């Protein structure tokens, strides 16, 4: 798992990606895990005590994580949502399915 997430993080940094939604991840052991370099955090969203089938996740650049009003939330094994602040009281809802 660590090698896989490190490879994903390296490719995201190379491509200058801020946020990505992943599916069929198999990230079932943690609700989130942080990569030291190149500075991305992975969220799988469901508590490890709950059953998982496919798994979805968000990968977010760490400097964006601090300003988030709420962290990504797991809905079930196949859905996660993330609310991103836009301006004033407006938000964008991003879904990982």
Secondary structure, DSSP 8 states (H G I E B T S, - for coil): -HHHHHHHHHHHHHHT-SEEEEES----S-SEEE-SSS-EEEE--S-TTS--SS-EEEEEEHHHHTT-SS--EEEETTEEEEEEEEETTEEEEEEE-
